[in-house]
């Protein structure tokens, strides 16, 4: 009878950069969303000024 003696490969230890990378992605996504909202607000402001609804 043959028994399977293969072991699952050991996971490499987590690098300390993992949390920095995740935090960087979080900050990047947040900055991108703020930038997009700024552009949308500028477009709305331009459109409102074009139709005479703002100064």
Secondary structure, 3 states (H helix, E strand, C coil): CCCCCCCCCCCCCCCCHHHHHHHHHHHHHHHHHHHHHHHHHHHHHHHHHHCCCCC
